Amino acid sequence: MKKSKYLADRLREVLLNGKWISNTNFKEQILSISWEQATRKVGDLNSIAVLVFHINYYLQGILHVFNGGDLEIRDKFSFDMQEITDDSDWQMLVNTFLSNAEKFSDKVEQMDDAMMAQPFVDEKYGSYLRNIEGVIEHSYYHLGQVSLLKKMVTM
């Protein structure tokens, strides 16, 4: 199996349709809650909506690079979500996230394996492989948070 296919499958697993590592995925978690639950704060923790925004911020920003654009995202803005005030706002975020997850996975799958060793934008950011693996690991980290928060806000 090509490395790019393997990585794309791992991305789809955590973001869209997998069950192997955590017995769930982002899509499953976010499609089954209301906008009120998604935005409910638990103590000083981020809400589910903010975590979805956060992961999408990186998917969208890296996808922009995959499509030939500049690296324009900055960590300091990765939690700067506009307020969600109704179901249509939540559905827009969910749909954007799911669309970017599919596009991101598809782009990774289409990459030539030789591209994986190439520097991502600048050598200081590591290789394409390191960044794609980082997205997978980062997504699992926040999926765990989303799963726990969902239990707290749906009780």
Buried (B, 14 or more C-beta within 10 A) or exposed (E): EEBBBEBBBBBBBBBBBBEEEBEBBBBBBBEEBEBEBBBBEEEEEBBBBBBBBBBBBBBBBBBBBBEEEEEEBEEEEBEEBEEBEEEEBBEEBBEBBBEBBBBBBBBBBEBEEEBBEEEBBEEEBBBBBEBBBBBBEBBBEBBEBBBEBBEEBEE
